[in-house]
Amino acid sequence: MTKDLESYKYLKYGVKLVPISEEDGGGWLAEIPELKGCMSDGETPEEALKNVEEAKLTWISTALKRGQIVPLPSLETDEYSGKFTLRLPKFLHKELSLAAQKDDISLNQYILSLVALNFGKSSIISETPKTSPRKPSKSRSQ
């Protein structure tokens, strides 16, 4: 591969999208794990995803100027096309379409946002340390 920004520009890297706590200012954090330290944020998942694309170009440009190796995305394989068919009940298809129109985005982008949001939540939950449940206190009868 030619080592210039243009040759890396359209490569699709996986992005990890997680909500930022209100204590830390709220919004969303988008990170490209394969490009160590490449991340950005935004008020919405869509904004964070857009911003991380800009951060990706800056990260790659800086790495190339320093003569560093830019890892290729692991998603760039024939194993996953990025497409799959999903059958929905008609009422759900309608509700999702209306919600996407309300947000002025495509149905595909809307569903992708919902999946990313839910996946981010489940990642946070799975990374949260489990605490043992409290034992019920014994009540005294009088």
N, C-alpha and C positions, 0 to 999 in steps of 0.2 A: 504494500500500500504506500502511495506517495505520502510523504509526511508534511502535509500542509493542512491548514484549517478547513479548506473547502472539501477535502476528502473525508473529513470526520463530521462535517456539518449536519448531514442528514441521517447519521446513524441513530438508531433508536435504543437508548439505554433504559433499563428498568428504573422506575422512580418509586421511592417509598414516601407516602403521604400520610402525615399524622397531625392531629389537632394540637395546637399550642394552648397550654392552660391559660385561663384568664389572669392568673397571678403573673404569668410571663408576657402578658400583653394580648393574648388571644390570637386568633387567625389560624393559619396552617403552615406547616413546614414541609417542604418537598426536598428530598435528598436523592442523589444518584450514588448508591453505595459503591458501584464499581469505580467511580472517580472520587477517591478519598478526599473528604472535605468539601465536595461540591454540593452546595445546598442553597436554598433561597426560601422565602416565605411570601405570604400574601394573606389578604383578608378572607378570601374564599379559596376552596380547593382549585378552582380554575385559574385564579390569579397566581397561586403558588406554582402550579404546573407551568404556566407561561413564563414566570420569572426564573424557574430553574432551567428552562431552555436557554435563556440568556446567560445564566451562570455557567452552564455547560460549555458554551462557546468561549467564555472568558477563561475557564479552567483549562480547556484544551489548548487555547492560544498560548497561555502562560507556560504550560508544560512543554509545548513545542519550542518556544523561545529558549527554555532552559535545557533543551536537548533530552527531556525525559520521555520515557515510553508512555504512550497513551493506550490504555487497555481497550480492546475492542469489546463491544457489548456482548454479553452471553446470550442475549435475546436474538442476536443475529445468527440463528441457526434454522435449519429446515424443520426442526422438531415442533416449533410453535409458529403458527401463521399469524396469530393475533386476531383471528376470526373464529367464531363458532356460532352455531344456530341455536336460538333460544325460542321455544314456543311459549306463548303467554295466553292467558284467557283474554278474550276481546275487551272486557271491561278494564282490565289492568293495562292493556296496551293503550286504550283510550286515555286513562288517567295519567299515565306516564307521558304520553304525547302532549296532553294539555299542560302538564307541569313544565315540560321542556319549552313549550311555546311561551308560557308565562315568563320564564327566565331568559327567553330570546336566545336559546341555544338548540342545537340539534338533539334529536332523541338519543342518538348514539352517545353524544357528549354528556347528556343528562344521566343516562344509565351508567356510564363509566364513572361519573362523579359519585353516584350512589354506591357503586361497588367499591371504589377507592375509599370513600368515607367509612363504610362498614368494615372493610379490610383493615384500615388504620385503627379503628376502635378495637377490633378483635386482637390486633397485634399488641396494643397497649395493655389490654386485659391479660393476655398470655404472658406479658413481660412483668406484670405487677406481682410482687411477692404474695404468696397465699398466706393468710393468717388462719390459725386454727379457730374454729367456731367456739364461742363462749359456751361453757357448760351452764345449763339452766340452774338457777339457784333453787335450793330446796326451800319450800315454804313450810313454815311451822304451823301446825294446827293448834288451836287453843282450846 
